[in-house]
Amino acid sequence: MLKRSLRFAIGPSLGVTLGHVIISRVMYPHLYNKTYPSILEHAGMCLIVGYIVSFLASLTIEWVKSKLDCDKDTMKI
């Protein structure tokens, strides 16, 4: 369950990172002046936060699935 959540979290976190960094920089270039971090720092922060959130969401879903499967098995008895 833990390995599956760790592997699953890579895809969504990369997608969120690319979308957040690239789309925001292309659509609003006038907002990103010298006060904002560089693209690499921005992407790194988004990647870390996106990975953590995606991992926790995936782990929660897997945990709920396992609990529901366990409840179904106990109801059959």
C-alpha positions in Angstrom: 0.0 0.0 0.0 2.8 2.4 0.9 4.9 1.5 -2.2 1.9 1.9 -4.5 1.1 5.4 -3.0 4.8 6.5 -3.4 4.9 5.4 -7.0 1.5 6.9 -7.8 2.3 10.3 -6.4 5.1 10.9 -8.9 2.7 11.5 -11.9 0.3 14.0 -10.4 3.0 15.9 -8.6 4.9 16.4 -11.9 1.8 17.4 -13.7 0.9 20.0 -11.0 4.4 21.3 -11.0 4.7 21.8 -14.7 1.2 23.2 -15.0 1.7 25.6 -12.1 5.1 26.9 -13.0 4.8 27.1 -16.8 1.2 28.3 -17.0 1.5 30.9 -14.3 4.7 32.3 -15.9 3.3 32.4 -19.4 -0.1 33.9 -18.5 1.1 36.4 -15.9 4.7 37.4 -16.8 4.3 40.8 -15.4 3.7 39.4 -11.9 7.0 37.5 -11.8 9.6 40.2 -11.2 12.7 40.1 -9.0 10.8 39.4 -5.8 9.6 35.9 -6.9 11.9 32.9 -6.9 13.6 31.6 -9.9 11.9 29.0 -12.1 14.0 26.1 -10.6 13.2 27.2 -7.0 9.6 27.6 -7.9 9.4 24.2 -9.6 11.2 22.5 -6.7 8.9 23.9 -4.1 5.8 23.0 -6.2 7.2 19.5 -6.8 7.8 18.8 -3.1 4.5 20.1 -2.0 2.6 18.4 -4.9 4.3 15.1 -4.1 3.5 15.2 -0.4 -0.2 16.1 -1.0 -0.5 13.5 -3.8 1.1 10.8 -1.6 -1.2 11.6 1.3 -4.3 11.6 -0.9 -3.3 8.3 -2.5 -2.4 6.7 0.9 -5.8 7.8 2.3 -7.6 6.3 -0.7 -5.7 3.1 -0.4 -6.4 2.9 3.4 -10.2 3.5 2.8 -10.2 0.8 0.1 -8.5 -1.7 2.5 -11.0 -0.9 5.3 -13.9 -1.3 2.9 -12.6 -4.6 1.7 -12.0 -5.7 5.3 -15.6 -4.7 6.2 -17.0 -6.7 3.3 -15.1 -9.8 4.4 -16.4 -9.6 7.9 -20.0 -9.1 6.7 -19.9 -12.4 4.8 -19.5 -14.4 7.9 
